Amino acid sequence: MQGWRWWSQQQAEKGSVLYNAVSAAARANDVAKAKDAMAQLADKYGGTAYAPRAALIVAATLYDAGDKAGAKAQLAAVIDRDSEDELKQIARLRLAAMLFDDKQYDDALRTLDAKHDDAFAGIYADMRGDILARRGPQRRKRAPRTRTRARAPRPEKSLSQLRAGEARHAGRRRDRRRRAAAPAQHRRDATVRATAPRHDRAAAGSTASAPATAPPPAPTK
């Protein structure tokens, strides 16, 4: 057992070196170095937590460089092989966005059909709505003239907008965790302030103390 732990730690440390190499190459827009480091990481340390995270980085780098097929292959590898559900759901969302940009609407919708956690329900539904709005006019018969004009479809989201949405989504999850960890008295005080008449809210707020919650721990490497 002790030998296994030592081996796992060694694998993780070596994997982190290649992950850092992938990140550095992506920041420098060096596609060749990013692909080379990713290939080594997947081949030698594909079982570590660094491999799927590096694959997400490489996928975005390849897509920005115009290598759409390579980007989709990296995301498909995360979906098919990784064991972390959250990373797989992120990969599906990004793959759907790429298929959407390529006007492969049916494939994008099938990608979003996979089971996902409630935490991802909002952003998945938003992406699905964009795809259906864009695809709809191509398949819908022309409406009679007596009908009111259909609302114009919303513009599709770019990959950068999608990444910003994922960041906001993660922030909302952190806020929910902080609220769940707040003392019961603080939650009761917040309820009193929300339901009290306007002239009483200042008094209720002055007696309530701020929750003593610690920020969420940094992700472990």
N, C-alpha and C positions, 0 to 999 in steps of 0.2 A: 504493500500500500504506500509506504514511504517512497519507494522507488518510482511508483507511478506519479506521485505528486511532483517529484523532482523533474521527471521527464516532461510532464505537462507544463511546468513552470518554464523549463528551457524552451519548449515549443512556443509558448506565448511570448517570451522575450525576443526570440528570433523573428517571430511574426510581427512584433511591434516595430522592429527595425525596418522591415519591408513596407509596412503600412506607412511609416513616416516618409519613406522614399516615394511612395505613391502620392501622398499628400503634397510633398514638396514639388514633384514633377507637375502635378495638376495646377498648383499655384503659379508655376512658371509657364504653363501652357505647353509643356514638353510632352507631347502625346507619346512619342516613342519610349521615353524613359518610364512614363506611367504604365504603359502596356507591358514593358519588360519586367518591372517590379511586381506588377499584378500577376503576371504569369508565374514568376517564382513563388510568390505568396500562395497562389492557388495550388501549385504543384507540391510544395514542401510543407506548407502550414495551413492547408485548406480547412482543417478541423478547428482552427482557432477562431475566436470572435473577431479577429482583425480582418479575416478574408472577406466576409460579406460586406463589411463597412467600406473596405477599400474598393470592392466591386461597385458600390453605389457611386463612389467618387469617380472611378474610371468611366462608368457609364455616362455621367454628366459631361466629363471631359471629351469623350469620343463624340457625343452628340453635338456639342458645341463646335467641334472640329469638322463636322459633316459626315462622320462615320456612323450613320444611323444603325446599320446592321450590327456593328460591333457593340454599340451602346445597348441595343435590345438583347444581344447575347449575354452581356454582363448581368442585366436585370433578370433574364430568364434563369441564369445560373443561381442567383440568390433565391428566386421563387422555388426552384426545383430541389435545391440541395440544402438550403439553410434550415436550421431548427428553431430559429427565433421568429415567432409569429409577427412581432412588430416590424422587423426588418422586411419580412416577406410582404407584408401589407403595404409598406412604403414602396417597395420595388414594384408591386402591381400598380399602384397609383401612378408612378412615374412612367411605367410601360404604357399604361392607358393614355397618358398625356402625349407620349411620342406617337402612338398609333393614331390618336386624334389629330395631331399636327399633320400626319401623312394621309389624312382623310380615310383611314381604315376604320370607319365608325363601328361596324359590327364586331370586329376583333377587339376594339377598345371596350365595347360594352360587355363582351364575354369576359374580358380580363377583370372587369369590375364586378362580375357576377359571383366571384369567389367569396367564400365566407370571410367576414371581417369583424373585428371587435366593435362594440358600441362606440368606443372612443373615436373610431374612424368613420362612423356612420355619416356625419355631417359633410366631411370633405369628399367622401365617396359619392354621396348624393349630389353634391354640387357639380362634380365632374360629370356624372351621368346626365344631369340636366343640360349642361353645356353641349354634350355630344348629341343628345336627342334634339335639341334646338337646332343644331347645325345640320343634322341628318334629315330632320323632318320635312323641310320644304322640297327635298329631292324625291320623296316618296309619296307625298300627299297630293291627291288630285286637286285640280284647280277649283277653288271655292266659287259658288254662284255669286253673281255681282251684287245680289241683295244682301249678302253677308257682310258683316263689318270686316275691315281689313285686319289680318292677323298681326300680332305684335312681331316686330323684327327680332330675330334670334340674337341672343347675347354673343358678343365676340368670344372666341375661345381663349382659354388661358395659355400663356406661354409657360415654358418649363420653369423660368425664373419666378413667375408669379405663383406657380404651384409650390415651389420650394418655400416662398414667403408664407404661403398658406399653411404649410406643414409646421413652420416655426410658430405661427400664431396658435395653431392647434396644440402644439406642445406646451405653449405658455398657459393656455386655458386648463390643460390637465394639471400643470403645477399649481395653478390657483385653486383648483378643486381639492387637491391634496392638502394645501395649506388650510383651506376652510374646514376640511374634515378633521384636521389635527388641532383645531382651535379648541380651547376649554369650553365646556358646556355653558358656564356662566357668561362667557363672551357672546355665544350664540343667542342666549336668552336676552342679553342686553341689546343685541342687534335687532331682535324681534320687537322688543319694547320700543326702540327708537323708530322702527319702521311703521308701527301701528299707532303710536301715540299721536295726539293732536299736534299741530305745528308748533304751538306755543310751548308744548311740553318737551319737544325733542331736544332742545338745547340743554335742558336740565338732565335729561336721560343720558345725553352724550357726554356731559361733563363727568358723570360718575363711572362711565364704562372704561375699562382699562384695555390697552391694546394687547392682542394675543401674543404670547411669548413663544412663537414658533420659529424653529430654525430653518434656514433655507434648505432645499432638498440636497442630498449628498451628491457630489460630483460623480459621474459614471466611472466605474472601475475599469482599468485597462485589462 
